[in-house]
Every structure is written in C-alpha cells, then in structure tokens.
Amino acid sequence: MKRDCYALYFPQSNLHHVTAVTGTNGKTTIASLLANSYMLLGQQSAQMGTIGNGLYNQLQASLNTTLDAISVCRELASYQAQGATQTIMEVSSHGLVQGRIAAVPFNTAIFTNLTRDHLDYHGTMHAYAEAKQTLFDKFPLKHRIINANDAVGRDWLAKYPDAIAYGLNIGQSFTKQHYFNVTKVDYLPQGLAFEFASSWGAGIMTSPFYGDFNVLNMAAVSCALLADGVRLNDIQKVMAELTVVPGRMEQYFFAKQQITFVVDYAHTPDALDNSLQALQHHKQQGRIIAVFGCGGDRDKGKRPLMASVAEQGADLVVIVDDNPRSEEATLIVEDIKAGLTKPEKALVIHERQQAIQYLLANAQQHDIVLLAGKGHEDYQIFGDKKVHYSDRETLQALVKEQAIQDNTND
C-alpha cells in the first residue's frame, strides 16, 4: 500500500530531492537551517517535522514529527507542485518502526546523535538505535552524513566507509572518508565563529547561534550542501545569514533588568546538558538559571537525570510543569527532585508563566534564564485537556509591555 501511495502521487518517480534527518537531538534545527540555506541559495525548499510541515516559513502545525505514509506522499506532492526542489524531513524512530516513510526514496540522510529518549516505546537503547539505523540500511541513499562525535555514529561510520563524517575535533581516523572537522570555536556575545578543515577545503564560518551543538548542526548542514554540489565559499556566506529556529536557543533580552531569557526545546538529559554548557560558554557574568519540567506518562527514568544535569550546569534550578498528562504534577516534581543532591535549594513553581514573571522580577543583573522543554510548542496537556500556553508568547508579551512602559516614561 505504501509503495502504491508513492506511485499514485509520483507516477514518473520524479520526486524532488528529499533529505532525511534522524537522531535524538538536533533534527528540527538541522532541518530548518538546511531549508533556510537552500532558500538563501535561490532554491524553493520545504520541511516536515516537529515545528510543522510546509514550504519554508509557511509551516502548518503537525501532530507528529513524522506523518503517516499517505500524508507524507501527499505533502511531498504538494510541495513539488508549489515549486519545491528540496524537502528536508525529520524522521522519528516511531516513524521508521511503523513504516510511515518506507516508500520515500531519500537522497540524503543525516544522523545527529543517540541519547536517552523514547524508552517507553522502544524499551532499550539498543532497540532505539536499531530503529534509527534502518534509515541508513533500507533506503537507496546517495549520501550518508554521520556525527563522528557520537558513539553510535562512530560505529556506523565504520560500517559505511562511503559516509561523510562530521564533528568537533574528530581526529585523523575519519580523514580517510569524506569529512568536515571543526577545529576551533570562538564563543561570541552574539554568536559563534569556528575554523574547519574538510575534504572540500578549509576556512572559517560565523553564525548568530549559541553552543557547540549548534556548531555540529552547522557542520551537518554544510556537509549536506557540499554533498549536493554547493560551493564552499557560498556555504560560508549562507551560514552568516541564517536565522534562529523558533524555540531553539531563542533569546529574549530585557534591557531594564539586564536579564536574558533563552527558550529551548531541550527535553532530554543530554539536550539540557548541551544547552546549559552552551550558555556557560557565552555568559559574560551573572548566573545561569535552569527552568524545566518533565512530561507525564513518559519515561520516568529520565526525570532524576534531568535534575542532576540541571543542578550541575546551573546556579539555580527552578522546576515547573511540562505536560503532566494523566499524572499528578506534584508527583512528577518529586521524581525530578530525587536526582538533586540539594533539593531544598530548588524552587518549585508549577505554572510556567508565573515562574517567568517571578524570575524577571527577582533574578540578578546579567543572569541568563534557560526555559527548557517547550520550545516552539504552544500548549500544555493536563489530563485529557490541551491548554494553550507558550513560553515564547509569554516572553514576547513581556518584552512588548516593557517597551510600551519605556516609551511612556520617555
């Protein structure tokens, strides 16, 4: 049926170039930055994934990271009819196991990393890794692009000698393959600059982003563009012009208080750790404050791990609600606090908006507040009810309110 669906929408097998991005963290950012890059290079692009589906900058919300098999083909046909020559699709482990994208002849696949997530579905990390690997084994790929800094990625690079390796200081072992190696990173107040060596040449790239993980994201995007024949100097120009992905290390600065809020989707221990490390690199002075929660009816084992990461990477931990679903929010908080060595020092403020308002009023000058877990999402789930809420909208309203007050005072 899945193959019939593809044949129905593409009877001449004339599907445009489709790139798959899989891994635990980084899928959305890479998909967005790659779609953005193609647009800057003059090619109409589309993307499918967590923050929505559609032509770049015209996304419609999606219930799942990876759509069902019929919807995938229908969407791809729609993008092609609108002139898209590139679609970048986030591919989830669920989507792979359930065969939702089995009919799609991907041209390129990118692997970001594999860290703890979705064990409520897969059961073990081994099963989770096997699900991801089917993308690299069972599709007619022309290019495999794999993170050499990830342990699973290193194993796969040994298995696929024609794969492109990317990473930060990855060493000489991968230079026998096509590679993109970031050799030095400078952390700037408003972004990054990094030096690289690659199979295609060496140079320097700059961008308006924070963190080593975004260095890796840009390296992956560069590899995809290079494999597609884009010239290195054109890629360097594009990287400096990319825009921040909604809800991915997105900054809101309050000049009056001299406090920066950063909204990020980090909802796994590894992602939270990466986000906090990124902010430590970039902060000039002040504290790092970690605000996060954990979803109900999901992997309970990661709750204390998230707490431990937050306590190690931040000066202050604030526990809030994520999506409690059918669980009691206070019990989720207790599971989280079990991972803290000093739980008495953590603040518990269940309502996220209340936590933001409290920190805006009580944080110190030059503090950086990381609001983790929700990112681009504009809802919370309590029981069987979906309630509208957005960290981004809350901060946007507060920034606007402060600007109005400043203008009135003037």
FENPE-V745699 format. One record per backbone hydrogen bond with DSSP energy under -1.0 kcal/mol. CO is the residue of the C=O (numbers start at 1). NH is the residue of the N-H. E is the energy in kcal/mol with one decimal. If there is no record, write none. Layout:
BEGIN
[[CO | NH | E] [CO | NH | E]]
END
This chain:
BEGIN
[[1 | 5 | -2.3] [2 | 6 | -1.9] [3 | 7 | -2.5] [4 | 8 | -2.1] [5 | 9 | -1.8] [6 | 10 | -2.6] [10 | 13 | -2.1] [17 | 87 | -2.2] [18 | 107 | -2.4] [18 | 108 | -1.2] [19 | 89 | -3.3] [20 | 110 | -2.6] [21 | 91 | -3.0] [22 | 112 | -2.2] [26 | 30 | -2.6] [27 | 31 | -2.7] [28 | 32 | -2.6] [29 | 33 | -3.0] [30 | 34 | -2.6] [31 | 35 | -2.2] [32 | 36 | -2.7] [33 | 37 | -2.4] [34 | 38 | -2.2] [35 | 39 | -1.9] [36 | 40 | -2.3] [37 | 41 | -1.5] [38 | 43 | -3.1] [39 | 42 | -1.6] [44 | 85 | -2.4] [44 | 86 | -1.2] [45 | 56 | -2.5] [46 | 88 | -2.3] [47 | 54 | -2.0] [48 | 90 | -3.1] [49 | 52 | -1.5] [53 | 60 | -2.6] [54 | 47 | -2.6] [55 | 58 | -2.6] [60 | 53 | -2.5] [68 | 72 | -2.5] [69 | 73 | -1.7] [70 | 74 | -2.4] [71 | 75 | -2.9] [72 | 76 | -2.4] [73 | 77 | -2.2] [74 | 78 | -2.0] [75 | 79 | -2.5] [76 | 80 | -2.2] [77 | 81 | -2.1] [78 | 82 | -1.2] [79 | 84 | -2.6] [80 | 83 | -1.6] [85 | 17 | -1.2] [86 | 46 | -2.0] [87 | 19 | -2.8] [88 | 48 | -2.0] [89 | 21 | -2.6] [92 | 96 | -1.8] [93 | 97 | -2.6] [94 | 98 | -2.5] [95 | 100 | -2.2] [96 | 99 | -1.1] [99 | 102 | -1.0] [101 | 104 | -1.5] [104 | 106 | -1.7] [107 | 142 | -2.8] [107 | 143 | -1.6] [108 | 20 | -2.8] [109 | 145 | -2.9] [110 | 22 | -3.0] [111 | 147 | -1.2] [113 | 24 | -2.2] [118 | 121 | -1.4] [118 | 122 | -2.6] [119 | 123 | -1.4] [124 | 128 | -1.9] [125 | 129 | -2.7] [126 | 130 | -2.4] [127 | 131 | -2.0] [128 | 132 | -1.7] [129 | 133 | -2.4] [130 | 134 | -1.1] [132 | 135 | -1.5] [133 | 136 | -1.1] [133 | 137 | -1.4] [134 | 138 | -2.5] [139 | 141 | -2.4] [143 | 109 | -2.1] [144 | 164 | -3.5] [145 | 111 | -2.9] [146 | 166 | -2.0] [150 | 154 | -2.5] [151 | 155 | -1.6] [152 | 156 | -2.2] [153 | 157 | -2.4] [154 | 158 | -1.5] [155 | 159 | -1.3] [156 | 160 | -2.4] [160 | 163 | -2.2] [164 | 146 | -2.9] [165 | 180 | -2.0] [166 | 148 | -3.2] [167 | 182 | -2.9] [172 | 175 | -1.5] [174 | 177 | -1.6] [178 | 165 | -2.7] [179 | 199 | -2.2] [180 | 167 | -1.8] [181 | 197 | -2.6] [182 | 169 | -2.8] [184 | 195 | -2.4] [186 | 193 | -1.8] [188 | 191 | -1.2] [191 | 188 | -2.5] [192 | 207 | -2.2] [193 | 186 | -3.4] [194 | 205 | -2.6] [195 | 183 | -2.0] [195 | 184 | -1.2] [196 | 203 | -2.0] [197 | 181 | -3.2] [198 | 201 | -1.0] [203 | 196 | -2.4] [205 | 194 | -2.8] [207 | 192 | -2.4] [211 | 215 | -1.2] [212 | 216 | -2.3] [213 | 217 | -2.2] [214 | 218 | -2.4] [215 | 219 | -2.0] [216 | 220 | -2.5] [217 | 221 | -2.3] [218 | 222 | -2.5] [219 | 223 | -2.2] [220 | 224 | -2.1] [221 | 225 | -2.2] [222 | 226 | -2.8] [223 | 227 | -2.9] [224 | 228 | -1.2] [225 | 230 | -2.5] [226 | 229 | -1.7] [231 | 235 | -1.8] [232 | 236 | -2.2] [233 | 237 | -1.4] [234 | 238 | -2.1] [235 | 239 | -2.5] [236 | 240 | -1.0] [238 | 241 | -1.7] [245 | 248 | -2.2] [250 | 263 | -2.7] [252 | 261 | -3.1] [254 | 258 | -1.7] [254 | 259 | -1.5] [258 | 366 | -3.7] [259 | 254 | -2.8] [260 | 369 | -3.1] [261 | 252 | -2.8] [262 | 371 | -3.1] [263 | 250 | -2.5] [264 | 373 | -1.0] [268 | 272 | -2.7] [269 | 273 | -2.4] [270 | 274 | -2.5] [271 | 275 | -2.3] [272 | 276 | -2.4] [273 | 277 | -2.5] [274 | 278 | -2.2] [275 | 279 | -1.9] [276 | 280 | -2.1] [277 | 281 | -2.0] [278 | 282 | -1.6] [279 | 283 | -2.0] [287 | 368 | -2.8] [288 | 315 | -2.8] [288 | 316 | -1.3] [289 | 370 | -3.2] [290 | 318 | -3.0] [291 | 372 | -2.9] [292 | 320 | -2.4] [300 | 303 | -1.4] [302 | 306 | -2.5] [303 | 307 | -1.8] [304 | 308 | -2.3] [305 | 309 | -2.3] [306 | 310 | -2.4] [307 | 311 | -2.6] [308 | 312 | -2.0] [309 | 313 | -2.1] [310 | 314 | -1.6] [316 | 290 | -2.7] [317 | 347 | -2.6] [318 | 292 | -2.1] [319 | 349 | -2.2] [323 | 296 | -3.4] [324 | 327 | -2.0] [325 | 383 | -2.8] [328 | 332 | -1.7] [329 | 333 | -2.1] [330 | 334 | -1.6] [331 | 335 | -2.0] [332 | 336 | -2.1] [333 | 337 | -2.9] [334 | 338 | -1.1] [336 | 339 | -2.1] [337 | 340 | -1.8] [342 | 345 | -1.9] [343 | 346 | -1.1] [347 | 319 | -3.3] [350 | 321 | -2.2] [351 | 355 | -2.0] [352 | 356 | -2.3] [353 | 357 | -2.3] [354 | 358 | -2.4] [355 | 359 | -2.5] [356 | 360 | -2.5] [357 | 361 | -1.5] [358 | 362 | -1.8] [359 | 363 | -2.9] [364 | 367 | -1.9] [367 | 260 | -2.2] [368 | 289 | -2.6] [369 | 262 | -3.1] [370 | 291 | -2.8] [371 | 264 | -2.5] [374 | 377 | -2.6] [378 | 389 | -1.1] [380 | 387 | -3.4] [381 | 325 | -2.6] [382 | 385 | -2.3] [385 | 382 | -2.5] [387 | 380 | -2.5] [390 | 394 | -2.2] [391 | 395 | -2.3] [392 | 396 | -2.7] [393 | 397 | -2.3] [394 | 398 | -1.8] [395 | 399 | -2.8] [396 | 400 | -2.2] [397 | 401 | -2.6] [398 | 402 | -2.3] [399 | 403 | -2.1] [400 | 404 | -2.3] [401 | 405 | -2.2] [402 | 406 | -2.4] [403 | 407 | -2.1] [404 | 408 | -2.2] [405 | 409 | -2.4] [406 | 410 | -1.7]]
END
